[in-house]
Amino acid sequence: MKNQPTESIQNTSPRYHRLRKDGLYHPIPFLFVTDRMCDDILDEREMLLASLPTATHDRQKALFAGNDPRASSKAFKHLLRRFGYPFTNRLTA
């Protein structure tokens, strides 16, 4: 039987952040952020912080602070509500 590695496998290609020349990750700004995207972005940020040296954590957190996925998700929900979503007057078949 094969031995399974105990270390976690790190994603080498993040979906919501771009690697900068200085080794830090810049958040990709999105106009619309769903709840699921928000959760994925926050999970990816935790993974990226864990993969970086401790000395760079403060600089990386400062970059993350400039783009809050929770605020984008909240704004998207407000936009949907403004146009009547979720629709309350659905016809049933």
C-alpha positions as CSV (number, residue, x, y, z in Angstrom):
1,M,0.0,0.0,0.0
2,K,1.3,3.5,-0.9
3,N,2.2,6.0,1.8
4,Q,0.2,9.2,1.5
5,P,2.1,12.5,1.9
6,T,1.2,14.3,5.1
7,E,1.9,17.8,3.8
8,S,-0.9,19.7,2.1
9,I,-0.8,20.3,-1.6
10,Q,-0.6,24.0,-2.3
11,N,-2.3,25.4,-5.3
12,T,0.4,26.8,-7.6
13,S,-2.1,28.8,-9.7
14,P,-4.5,30.9,-7.6
15,R,-7.8,31.8,-9.2
16,Y,-8.4,35.2,-7.6
17,H,-4.9,36.6,-7.1
18,R,-2.0,37.4,-9.3
19,L,1.6,36.9,-8.3
20,R,3.7,40.1,-8.3
21,K,7.4,40.4,-9.1
22,D,8.1,40.9,-5.4
23,G,6.6,37.5,-4.5
24,L,3.4,38.8,-3.0
25,Y,-0.1,38.3,-4.4
26,H,-2.3,41.1,-5.7
27,P,-6.1,40.6,-5.5
28,I,-7.9,40.6,-8.8
29,P,-10.8,43.1,-8.6
30,F,-14.2,41.8,-9.5
31,L,-17.3,43.9,-10.1
32,F,-19.7,41.1,-9.0
33,V,-18.8,38.8,-6.1
34,T,-21.3,36.0,-5.1
35,D,-21.3,34.5,-1.7
36,R,-19.5,31.4,-3.0
37,M,-16.9,33.5,-4.7
38,C,-16.4,35.4,-1.5
39,D,-15.8,32.2,0.5
40,D,-13.4,30.9,-2.2
41,I,-11.4,34.2,-2.2
42,L,-11.1,34.2,1.6
43,D,-10.0,30.5,1.6
44,E,-7.5,31.2,-1.1
45,R,-6.1,34.1,0.9
46,E,-5.6,31.9,3.9
47,M,-3.8,29.3,1.7
48,L,-1.6,32.0,0.2
49,L,-0.7,33.5,3.6
50,A,0.2,30.0,4.8
51,S,2.5,29.5,1.8
52,L,4.4,32.8,2.3
53,P,7.3,33.4,4.7
54,T,6.2,34.9,8.0
55,A,8.2,38.1,7.4
56,T,6.0,39.0,4.5
57,H,2.6,38.4,6.2
58,D,2.1,42.1,7.2
59,R,2.8,43.3,3.7
60,Q,0.5,40.7,2.1
61,K,-2.3,41.4,4.6
62,A,-2.1,45.1,3.6
63,L,-2.5,44.2,-0.1
64,F,-5.5,42.0,0.8
65,A,-7.1,44.8,2.9
66,G,-7.3,47.0,-0.2
67,N,-9.9,44.7,-1.7
68,D,-12.6,43.3,0.6
69,P,-14.6,40.5,-1.0
70,R,-17.2,40.7,1.7
71,A,-18.0,44.3,0.8
72,S,-18.2,43.4,-2.9
73,S,-20.5,40.5,-2.1
74,K,-22.7,42.7,0.1
75,A,-23.0,45.3,-2.7
76,F,-23.9,42.6,-5.2
77,K,-26.7,41.3,-3.0
78,H,-28.0,44.9,-2.7
79,L,-28.0,45.3,-6.4
80,L,-29.9,42.0,-6.9
81,R,-32.5,43.1,-4.3
82,R,-32.9,46.4,-6.1
83,F,-34.0,44.6,-9.2
84,G,-36.3,42.3,-7.3
85,Y,-34.2,39.2,-6.8
86,P,-35.0,36.8,-5.3
87,F,-38.3,37.1,-7.1
88,T,-41.3,36.8,-4.7
89,N,-44.0,36.7,-7.4
90,R,-43.1,33.5,-9.2
91,L,-45.8,31.7,-11.1
92,T,-46.1,28.0,-10.2
93,A,-47.0,25.5,-12.8
